[in-house]
Amino acid sequence: MLYRQRPALTVRPVPEAETCIIYCADSPRLYTLNLGAWLVFELCRGRTSGEITAAYAALTVPPLTVQQAEGQAAEGLRQLQRDRLIYEHVPAATKG
């Protein structure tokens, strides 16, 4: 399964505050992501959880350990799914 960002979100990065603000009109609700959650959110563009975790670790180790990076990526995916900012997409089978 691939993770994707939900459509129809208004995303406003605020790098000077080390945060990203996301507005979801469906709810309506406003979310504020810290740097770690923001990175996981940005990595959810058609990647598997393993690919997201590996990319997150590649960008955060060091200063994090591999175990810390993997834990943060997994928790970020869980929280973003819980908040319905991302979803799991099952790609259609490709005909070869």
C-alpha positions in Angstrom: 0.0 0.0 0.0 1.1 3.5 -0.8 0.6 6.5 1.4 -0.8 9.7 -0.1 -1.8 13.1 1.2 -5.5 13.8 1.2 -6.7 16.0 -1.6 -8.3 19.4 -0.9 -6.0 20.3 2.0 -4.6 23.8 2.3 -1.0 23.4 3.3 1.0 26.4 4.5 4.6 25.8 5.5 5.9 28.2 8.2 9.7 27.4 8.2 10.7 30.3 10.4 8.5 28.8 13.1 9.6 25.2 12.3 6.0 24.2 11.6 3.4 23.5 8.9 -0.2 24.5 9.2 -2.8 22.4 7.4 -6.5 23.3 6.9 -9.0 20.6 6.2 -12.2 22.1 4.8 -14.1 18.8 5.2 -13.8 18.9 9.0 -13.3 22.0 9.2 -10.2 21.8 11.2 -6.7 23.3 11.5 -3.7 21.2 12.2 -0.2 22.3 13.2 2.6 19.9 12.4 6.0 19.9 14.1 9.1 19.3 12.0 9.0 15.5 12.3 5.3 15.2 11.4 5.8 17.7 8.6 8.6 15.7 7.1 6.6 12.5 7.2 3.6 14.3 5.7 5.8 15.5 2.8 7.1 12.0 2.2 3.6 10.6 1.8 3.5 11.1 -2.0 3.0 7.6 -3.2 5.5 5.7 -1.1 5.2 2.6 1.1 5.7 2.8 4.8 9.1 1.2 4.4 10.1 3.8 1.8 8.9 6.6 4.1 10.8 5.2 7.1 14.0 4.8 5.1 13.7 8.3 3.6 13.0 9.8 7.1 16.0 8.0 8.5 18.2 9.1 5.7 17.3 12.7 6.5 17.4 12.5 10.3 20.3 10.1 11.2 22.3 11.6 12.8 21.4 13.3 15.1 18.8 10.7 15.7 19.6 7.0 15.9 18.1 4.6 13.3 15.7 3.3 16.0 14.6 6.8 17.0 14.0 7.7 13.3 12.0 4.6 12.6 9.9 5.2 15.7 9.2 8.8 14.8 8.3 7.9 11.2 5.9 5.1 12.4 4.3 7.4 15.0 4.0 10.2 12.4 2.2 7.9 10.0 -0.2 6.7 12.7 -1.0 10.3 13.8 -1.4 11.6 10.2 -3.8 8.7 9.4 -5.7 9.3 12.7 -6.1 12.9 11.8 -7.1 11.9 8.2 -4.4 14.0 6.6 -3.1 11.0 4.7 -4.6 7.8 3.4 -3.5 4.4 2.2 -3.9 3.9 -1.5 -3.9 0.5 -3.1 -2.6 0.9 -6.7 -4.5 -0.9 -9.5 -2.7 -4.0 -10.7 -0.6 -3.1 -13.7 -1.0 -5.3 -16.8 2.2 -6.4 -18.3 
